[in-house]
Each structure stands twice: as C-alpha cells, then as structure tokens.
C-alpha cells in the first residue's frame, strides 16, 4: 500500500507490511526500514532492547532514523493524487 504516514509496520504475529513509497527512497533508507521492521519481529516496541538489536545489524541506525524524517521529499506528489 501507498500510505501517507508509515513506512512500515510489524504485527504481533511478525507480519511485516511495507509502504510502496519505499520504492522512491535511496537504497540505504529502504534498507534501514526493512531492518527496522525485521528487528520488530524480535522486539515489538522501541525499547532499549529493540535499539540494541537494531544497532547490532545497522550501526548507523540513529543517523538513518533521523534521515527518515525528511524522506517524504523523495516521494513524488502524484503518488497520492493519482486515481
């Protein structure tokens, strides 16, 4: 799905959903989101344990997380206006 608010999610059952808008992001940011959601299969919240797991697979997690705050600029506006 092409959502306007979330890049990805992970359910309690470990099902991961990814936003189709990830197709427009630089590879490093898309990789970060996939890793972020995969880490949620081990720890469902954003606790200290979650961040330790994420840092173990992506040492630049904080910088990438910060970059994701500006990531919507990569998504063309037509994605949300096309019918």
N, C-alpha and C positions, 0 to 999 in steps of 0.2 A: 504494500500500500504506500501511497504518497501522502504522508502525514505532515502537518504543519508544526507539530510541537515536539515530537520524539524521534530520535534517530534509531532507537531500538528498544526492545524490551525482552525480559525473560520471565516466564511464568514460574509458579511454584513447582510445576511438573518438569521444568527445564526446557520448555518450548521457547525458542528464540524467534522473535519477529524483527525484521529489519526494514527500515524505511527505504523505499525505492529511490529517494533523493540521494542516497549514498552514491549512486552511480555518477553523480556530478562532482563529488569531492575528490581532492587529491588522494592518491592511494594510501598515504600514511595515515590520514584521518579515517578513512574507511576501515583500514586495518585496526586502528585503535578502537573503533566502535565494536567491531566483531570480537576483539579480545576482551573488551569491557563486558559485553554480554556473555561471552563464554565463562568469564570469571564469576558471573552471577549464577552460573549453574553450580558453583561450589559454595558461594556465599550470596544469599539473595538481597542483602542490604548493602549500604555503603559504609559499613563499619570499618574499624581499623584492620580487621582480618581480611576484609574484601580488598582494601588497598594494598596490603602486603602480598596477596595473591597476584593482583594486577601488576604491581611493581616487579614481581619475580619474572613475569613474561614480557613486560614493557617498562624498562627503566625510565623512559621519558613520559610516563603517564600524566604527570602534572602539567607539563608543557602542552601535550596533545589535548588534554581536557580543557585547558584554557583556550587553545586554538579552536575548539569545537564551539565556543561561544560566538565566534564570528563565521562559522561555517555556512550559515544560510546564504551568505553572499555568493556562494558558488552555484546555488540552485537558481536556474532561470525562472522568472516570474510566470512564464507561460505554463509551467508545470501545474500551477494551481488554478489557472484561468481556463485551460483547455477543457472541453467537454467531450 
